[in-house]
Amino acid sequence: MKVSVFALVASVGFGAAAHAADVAPGDVVYDEYGAVEQSLTGTPGNPEEGAKIVGSKKLGNCIACHQVSALPDIPFQGEIGPMLDGAGDRWTEAELRGIVANAKMLFEGTMMPAFYKDSGYTRPGKGYTGKAADDTLGPILAAQQIEDVVAYLATLKD
């Protein structure tokens, strides 16, 4: 009996730990249109944190290319990308996740960077930086930050 209870507790504990792991950038599953159905973390995004990321020049810096009327206090909003007002009406959560993770999967040739990618980059070498490029280059945003941005964008309704 003690072994059975231990096995049950261990399996529940290990199952929760396995579920809590983030999806690695190379393991993200995009559908044929570039949408990502599965959450990257299993934890719902926080729209307030997402708004901070969208407006932060040190993080997502989305406003460098996009306008967001809901963030009027952030100056110098861009006009290169589409206005994000109404993003929650235009795209599903899965489409938003795919766009933020790697917009090139949905919009071939877009200028938007892949925020959740860690391979396939063309890196400058010694001719540009004076030192060799590091082989390890992590994603621009962490998995939970992607989920936070998606949660924020989903609130932007017309």
Summary of the structure (lengths in Angstrom):
residues: 158
radius of gyration: 18.7
end to end distance: 58.6
largest distance: 67.3
contacts: 422
relative contact order: 0.20
helix: 43%
strand: 0%
